[in-house]
Amino acid sequence: MTIRRKGALAILAAALTLAIAACGGGGQSAAGGDGSGPITIGAWIPLSGAQAASGVPQMEGAKAYFSWLNDNGGINGRQVNWIVKDNAYDPQQTVQAARALVGQDGVVAIVNANGVAPSEAAFPFVLDQSKIPIVDHYGGVATWYDPARPLLFGTQTLYEDQAAAMAQWAVESGARKLVVVHDDPKAFADVAAQIGPAAARTDAAATTTAVPVKLGTTDFAPAVSQVKALGGDAVMLILPAPEAAAYLKAAQLQGVTLPAYGYAPLASNTVVTLAGSAAENFRAVSLVRAPSDPGPAMAQFREVMAKYAPGQPADYSTLLGYANAAVFAEVAKTIQGPVTAESIAEAYRNATAVETGVAPTMSFSADRHVGTRDVQRVTVQGGQWTAVGDFVSAPDRG
């Protein structure tokens, strides 16, 4: 064998070694799993398309937190390298993003990703084939966690539990006839279906009537007319934020003053901005504290946003990304030794009483992979969201 041929084989072997390391399952690789260098994690988030309005601020909130974290010692002295890919809320683009994050960037975890249906498309490659954990996902449904998947961990109260919590709140406030206005796709209908049973468990005399509307509806006058004719005590909205705002404005025009409640996606500045005065007294359950909360953790959130993301408001959209990043940091700090896909999953399985100050207390276990069932009740007062009491636990769904 010539010297030139030996050299070529050596170069080929080195290239193969690098390729294998880059495609590994989050072990001791370019992600810094050997205990030195940055901890490389990633996410797919809609930064373009219709869902970018929530995706971009979510990303900015998390980026601001990680920037602050890195300037204050990182995770046990190690910097965090959070790589974000645009998935445009599209399943195919999400799979492509997942392959790039795992195969090229060598991430040890997917942290704070966004998109329920798009993420499901990436589960087989990320969770099953690559053995990379997906943690602190923005949103999630019950079927993700029952039964628990070994590498999937959530930090946000499930949509079904949010619906149960808003029903309980309405009945506790005196409502007995609930009218549920929801979009017609199955994802919305399934969440809305939790309201009736939860209301009845709170008070056996409580009843619900559904008013489905077409996804993307802009004229809510007919739906409001139906609500008015039904003569309910409260209205429960399972709609996207722009549609909820449209409902509130239409209700104001028709003089419908029934108390209106929304699930967590409606605890947003979008509803207040679009609905204007019609949003006054609107109630919702939130996944995090109200951004205006005067506590020290929330004051720090506002300071971090002002310093590291001055172009983004310190609102619910940025706070959700910030909170998910903070949970990851607190859990990862408990890892003794290399930070790998395996050690991150193990840390989540053993994480109890995780405190961030901006979100509910999180506790996980081997068979419980959603960290909380708590929500914060909030209402619009004087044009801004304000807290009603402290976090409360969603009622059991039976």
RASUL-V881583 format. One record per pair of residues at least 12 apart in sequence whose C-alpha atoms are under 6 Angstrom apart, sorted by the first residue. I is the first residue (numbers start at 1). J is the second residue. Records with the same first field share a line. If there is no record, write none. Layout:
BEGIN
I = J  J
END
This chain:
BEGIN
22 = 103  104  106
23 = 103
25 = 130  131
26 = 108  340  341
27 = 340
30 = 106
31 = 106  107
33 = 338  339  340
34 = 338
35 = 338
38 = 78  79  80
39 = 80  81
40 = 81  107
41 = 82  107  108  109  110
42 = 82  83  84  110  111
43 = 84  110  111  113
44 = 84  85  86  87  113
45 = 86  87  113  114
46 = 86  87  88  89
47 = 86
48 = 88
49 = 88
57 = 317  318
58 = 317  318  321
61 = 318  319  321  322
62 = 321  322  325
64 = 308  309
65 = 322
75 = 333
85 = 97
89 = 115
90 = 118
91 = 118  121
94 = 118
95 = 122
108 = 340  341
109 = 132  133  134
110 = 134
111 = 135  136
112 = 136  137  138
113 = 137  138
114 = 138
132 = 341
133 = 151  152
134 = 152
135 = 152  153  154
136 = 154  155  324
137 = 154
140 = 158
141 = 158
148 = 367
153 = 369  370
154 = 370
155 = 370  371
157 = 372  373
160 = 191
161 = 394
162 = 263
163 = 194  195
164 = 194  195  198
165 = 394
167 = 195  199
168 = 199
175 = 233
176 = 206
177 = 206  207  208  232  233
178 = 208  232  233  234  235
179 = 208  209  210  235
180 = 210  211  235  236
181 = 211  212  237
182 = 212  238  239
183 = 212  213  214  215  239
184 = 212  213  214
196 = 208
220 = 247  250
221 = 250
224 = 251
234 = 258  259  260
235 = 260
236 = 260  261  262
237 = 262
241 = 266  271
245 = 271  274  275
248 = 278
249 = 275  278
252 = 278
260 = 282
261 = 283  284
262 = 284
263 = 284  285
264 = 285  286
267 = 284  286
268 = 316
280 = 380  381
281 = 379  380
282 = 379  380
283 = 378  379
284 = 378
285 = 375  376  377
286 = 375  376
287 = 375
288 = 358  359
289 = 358
290 = 386  387
291 = 315
297 = 357
302 = 314
349 = 364  365  366
350 = 365
351 = 363  364
352 = 364
373 = 393  394
374 = 391  392  393  394
375 = 391  392
376 = 391
END
